[in-house]
Amino acid sequence: MRTWPVHLWQSRWSSRSACPCIPPGSVYILNHMVQYKPAQLDVSFAALSDVTRRGILEQLGRADASITDLAEKFDMTLTGMKKHVGVLEQAGFVTTEKVGRVRTCKLGMHRLVEEAAWIENYRQHWDARFDELDKIVEELKREQRVDGRKKRK
């Protein structure tokens, strides 16, 4: 596990006062579960967190569409739709092309490989935890049955 020098952590605080919750001269351990690697995950999950943006992706999966068509479909202003498309474009889920006055949206090249791997990692982790919990529950049930039989005699 990696440790970080105090000055790296205290650089967030003014030089006049250190963070009141950090003892002076301490060394800190970085929590790797919290500090996951790519910022792309943040962008991707933020883009997918909105129901309208997920709907836009579903719509574009059927056929390309202009921002005007999408705005009408989702009963929203052009400005609002442009913002949603911009978020999806930043995440790589959508590409746009402007021809004249019409901006056409298409599905982008981003295939959610990193996101799926991140989710799969946690799925495996939780599957293993639940398997262990199942074993404990079964053992408790066995003990309870044995104890119940002893008390009846």
Stockholm file with secondary structure:
# STOCKHOLM 1.0

chainA/1-153         MRTWPVHLWQSRWSSRSACPCIPPGSVYILNHMVQYKPAQLDVSFAALSDVTRRGILEQLGRADASITDLAEKFDMTLTGMKKHVGVLEQAGFVTTEKVGRVRTCKLGMHRLVEEAAWIENYRQHWDARFDELDKIVEELKREQRVDGRKKRK
#=GR chainA/1-153 SS CCEECHHHHHTTSCSSCCCTTSCTTCCEECCTTTSCSCHHHHHHHHHHTSHHHHHHHHHHHHCCEEHHHHHHHTTCCHHHHHHHHHHHHHHTSEEEEEETTEEEEEECSCCCHHHHHHHHHHHHHHHHHHHHHHHHHHHHHHHHHHHHHHHHC
#=GC SS_cons         CCEECHHHHHTTSCSSCCCTTSCTTCCEECCTTTSCSCHHHHHHHHHHTSHHHHHHHHHHHHCCEEHHHHHHHTTCCHHHHHHHHHHHHHHTSEEEEEETTEEEEEECSCCCHHHHHHHHHHHHHHHHHHHHHHHHHHHHHHHHHHHHHHHHC
//
